[in-house]
Amino acid sequence: MTTQRTKPVKSQPETGKPSALNINVGRVVSGLALLAFVGLFLAVMRTDLHPRVANPNVEGRPRPVKFLFGIDWMTGIQVGTLIGLIVLLVVFVRGWRRNPGSPVMLMFLCTTLIVWQDPLMNWAPYAVYNPDLLHWPENWYLIMMSPTVEPFIVGAYVVFYFGPYFPAVWILRKWQAKYGPGAFVSRHPLISLGALVLVIGFIFDAILEIFAVRTGLYIYAQVIPWGSVFTGTTFQFPLIWESLSVTFVMIPAAVLVYRDDTGKSVAEKLATKARLFPAKPVLGTFLVMFAIINVSYFLYGGWFWAIKASGLATSVACPWPYPEAKVYDPQGFYRANGAEGPYSVGKWATWQQGPFRNTDVELGSISNRCATDGQHG
């Protein structure tokens, strides 16, 4: 008699029932973080002004200057931004589900998350937002760096800083296909892509920001007269200084996601070379992108800090368009041009301003061009 040996039968998992272990923890955490962020903003958002910013001598919100077409743009811009953010969220979720870890989707995330620096980047170039906008509490740390308020609409940064990549890379691919592998655009794709983003980004920023300033969304309270447009008016814009410096972020964002003929992006190659989380290449790629984009954004802020510290931004936006808020005058140029207070020097108004800091000036000591009748309601 023979004994037949049989291999033990492994138990088969039941099908049709999702296992708790299959739940993507990252998606759950990301979703909860997003809900918490939105919930926090809904709980604290406001249009009222903190006494540190508010002008106690003005009731209501009179406007001494007419904005584009004489209409109030703030509600439409905010509703449009909210719809845009929802669309961007859908695009990101669908893009990630189709291609998890895609460098484009990672850059999508990075250029959104740099919004944490926005209060600093409003302080450096004298970017003053309209107090009518729904905004974070002005007395919160970091948020208080903004000259007036820090609004929620800056959450759509990805369109601004990453948008120029798409037409630029489309043009680059067309040129590479047309002129062949021996052409400059094929032999030096990163230089070519950077140059395209420089031109496209400059034009894109100029159009977008001049429109935004004209609607009263924000102003540049002080600019260098040379290289700026509409100087001395409420709608002055530092054309060369701003539209050039934003490409400090746009160009690295585009270059980092560029894929060569190996299918690898520049950011992926840098993460591999740095041996950054080799077992988790997506995380390593994200960290490389996040670090470089944040440093690039700091360079943008440093560029404007140098302008602020030099004292060359002597042209003030007159009339001051937000009389319910104190005139943001950290260096005394508004009062020197006849704009009556009360004034606000904001935060970082001492040694951080650099060697040029002088708020002890006589009213109208330079001119009285800002002493507009009815400026403060």
NULOLUM-84028 format. One line per 3 residues: their letters; for each residue x, y, z of C-alpha. Coordinates in steps of 0.05 Angstrom, whole numbers. Example, Ala and Ser with C-alpha at 12.3 -4.5 7.8 and 13.67 -1.06 7.14 Angstrom:
AS> 246,-90,156  273,-21,143
# end
This chain:
MTT> 0,0,0  27,68,-18  16,132,20
QRT> 1,192,-24  28,257,1  -8,320,-17
KPV> 16,391,-10  -22,433,40  -73,476,7
KSQ> -63,550,20  -125,587,40  -148,634,-15
PET> -170,704,4  -241,720,-7  -254,760,-69
GKP> -301,819,-74  -287,844,-4  -235,900,2
SAL> -183,889,54  -168,944,105  -95,935,87
NIN> -109,956,16  -131,1026,36  -82,1078,11
VGR> -61,1112,74  -31,1170,36  -97,1186,2
VVS> -134,1184,68  -84,1229,103  -83,1278,44
GLA> -159,1280,42  -165,1293,116  -111,1347,114
LLA> -148,1382,58  -214,1379,95  -181,1405,158
FVG> -149,1463,120  -214,1482,87  -252,1475,153
LFL> -201,1519,188  -207,1574,136  -283,1571,138
AVM> -280,1579,214  -233,1639,215  -243,1675,149
RTD> -264,1747,152  -268,1814,116  -264,1855,180
LHP> -197,1886,195  -154,1878,257  -141,1944,294
RVA> -67,1938,275  -88,1947,202  -156,1983,205
NPN> -162,2058,197  -207,2079,256  -224,2146,222
VEG> -261,2115,164  -331,2083,163  -349,2036,107
RPR> -303,2022,48  -302,2083,3  -258,2079,-58
PVK> -223,2143,-81  -207,2112,-149  -248,2074,-200
FLF> -226,2004,-217  -231,1971,-286  -297,1989,-321
GID> -320,2020,-255  -346,1955,-226  -332,1915,-163
WMT> -290,1854,-183  -277,1823,-116  -338,1777,-111
GIQ> -330,1752,-182  -255,1740,-173  -266,1701,-109
VGT> -322,1658,-137  -281,1645,-200  -221,1626,-158
LIG> -263,1578,-116  -290,1544,-179  -219,1542,-208
LIV> -192,1509,-144  -245,1455,-148  -228,1442,-221
LLV> -154,1440,-204  -167,1390,-148  -206,1345,-196
VFV> -151,1350,-248  -99,1331,-196  -138,1272,-168
RGW> -152,1244,-237  -81,1256,-260  -53,1221,-199
RRN> -99,1162,-206  -80,1152,-279  -5,1161,-267
PGS> 14,1157,-193  80,1192,-179  79,1232,-244
PVM> 131,1288,-241  79,1335,-270  30,1319,-214
LMF> 86,1326,-162  103,1395,-189  29,1411,-189
LCT> 31,1398,-114  97,1434,-102  76,1499,-136
TLI> 13,1498,-94  47,1485,-28  96,1543,-35
VWQ> 36,1587,-17  62,1583,55  114,1636,34
DPL> 63,1684,5  59,1732,65  134,1741,60
MNW> 129,1751,-15  77,1805,-5  121,1840,46
APY> 182,1843,1  152,1876,-61  101,1920,-24
AVY> 42,1879,-50  -20,1905,-15  -84,1863,-22
NPD> -154,1891,-22  -185,1884,48  -252,1866,15
LLH> -223,1796,2  -238,1739,49  -174,1731,87
WPE> -138,1699,145  -134,1734,213  -83,1790,206
NWY> -53,1778,275  -32,1706,262  42,1692,259
LIM> 70,1692,188  2,1716,162  17,1783,195
MSP> 75,1794,147  27,1815,91  21,1892,89
TVE> -55,1889,96  -88,1820,89  -71,1750,66
PFI> -128,1725,22  -148,1654,5  -145,1665,-71
VGA> -70,1653,-72  -85,1579,-67  -86,1577,-143
YVV> -11,1588,-148  -2,1527,-192  -33,1561,-252
FYF> 12,1621,-243  79,1587,-232  70,1522,-270
GPY> 23,1543,-325  77,1570,-373  110,1501,-375
FPA> 55,1471,-418  57,1518,-479  134,1521,-473
VWI> 144,1445,-474  93,1439,-531  132,1489,-573
LRK> 198,1455,-554  173,1386,-576  148,1415,-642
WQA> 215,1447,-656  253,1384,-637  211,1343,-685
KYG> 217,1395,-740  292,1409,-737  318,1341,-716
PGA> 369,1315,-665  425,1361,-690  387,1425,-675
FVS> 403,1468,-615  335,1454,-585  349,1380,-586
RHP> 421,1384,-562  406,1434,-507  333,1421,-488
LIS> 337,1449,-417  367,1515,-440  315,1519,-495
LGA> 258,1503,-448  283,1554,-398  287,1608,-451
LVL> 216,1593,-475  189,1596,-404  225,1662,-393
VIG> 190,1694,-452  122,1662,-443  124,1671,-368
FIF> 143,1745,-373  85,1760,-421  36,1717,-382
DAI> 53,1750,-316  51,1821,-344  -19,1811,-374
LEI> -46,1775,-313  -19,1822,-261  -34,1887,-296
FAV> -106,1862,-303  -107,1843,-229  -81,1910,-207
RTG> -131,1946,-251  -188,1908,-218  -166,1931,-149
LYI> -146,1861,-127  -81,1888,-101  -31,1944,-113
YAQ> 44,1952,-112  49,2008,-60  121,2025,-80
VIP> 160,2012,-143  225,2033,-176  204,2087,-226
WGS> 249,2060,-281  225,1995,-311  155,2004,-284
VFT> 90,2024,-319  35,2072,-297  82,2098,-244
GTT> 54,2146,-192  -17,2121,-201  -56,2070,-161
FQF> -44,2021,-217  31,2025,-221  65,1959,-238
PLI> 139,1940,-233  140,1909,-302  213,1890,-310
WES> 224,1876,-236  163,1832,-225  151,1798,-292
LSV> 224,1779,-296  232,1754,-225  171,1708,-226
TFV> 208,1667,-278  258,1650,-222  204,1600,-201
MIP> 173,1585,-269  238,1562,-302  260,1512,-248
AAV> 189,1485,-245  190,1471,-319  261,1443,-322
LVY> 251,1395,-264  193,1359,-298  226,1355,-367
RDD> 234,1282,-390  291,1263,-436  293,1203,-483
TGK> 303,1156,-423  235,1175,-397  264,1203,-333
SVA> 251,1274,-309  307,1319,-285  279,1316,-214
EKL> 279,1240,-215  351,1239,-237  372,1288,-183
ATK> 336,1247,-130  371,1184,-155  439,1218,-156
ARL> 428,1244,-85  405,1175,-62  346,1208,-30
FPA> 298,1154,-5  319,1103,-58  265,1055,-34
KPV> 213,1109,-44  232,1145,-109  167,1185,-113
LGT> 180,1215,-44  252,1229,-62  231,1264,-126
FLV> 179,1305,-89  229,1328,-37  279,1349,-90
MFA> 225,1389,-126  198,1420,-62  267,1442,-38
IIN> 288,1473,-105  222,1509,-116  223,1538,-46
VSY> 294,1562,-55  274,1592,-122  216,1628,-89
FLY> 264,1655,-35  307,1683,-91  246,1720,-117
GGW> 235,1749,-48  309,1765,-40  307,1803,-106
FWA> 252,1848,-80  283,1853,-10  346,1882,-43
IKA> 302,1933,-79  268,1951,-13  334,1956,25
SGL> 364,2000,-30  311,2054,-22  302,2057,-97
ATS> 227,2041,-96  209,2114,-90  144,2117,-131
VAC> 83,2108,-87  13,2087,-112  -32,2148,-106
PWP> -86,2154,-87  -84,2100,-33  -143,2057,-56
YPE> -162,2023,10  -178,2079,60  -209,2031,110
AKV> -138,2006,121  -80,2047,147  -32,2071,93
YDP> 24,2020,87  84,2065,93  145,2028,121
QGF> 196,2078,94  160,2144,97  150,2156,22
YRA> 75,2163,27  78,2217,81  134,2251,43
NGA> 87,2256,-16  30,2286,25  -13,2224,39
EGP> -45,2234,107  -46,2178,158  -57,2139,198
YSV> 2,2098,174  23,2026,183  95,2004,179
GKW> 75,1931,182  119,1876,209  193,1870,196
ATW> 197,1946,193  263,1955,231  330,1925,213
QQG> 296,1878,163  285,1936,117  359,1941,106
PFR> 402,2004,110  346,2049,84  293,2060,137
NTD> 265,2129,152  194,2140,174  208,2204,211
VEL> 194,2251,153  152,2314,147  85,2309,112
GSI> 93,2333,41  168,2342,46  178,2317,-25
SNR> 111,2334,-58  37,2337,-44  15,2294,-102
CAT> -16,2241,-55  -56,2293,-16  -119,2278,-56
DGQ> -184,2308,-30  -229,2255,-2  -174,2204,-2
HG> -197,2178,66  -271,2181,55
# end
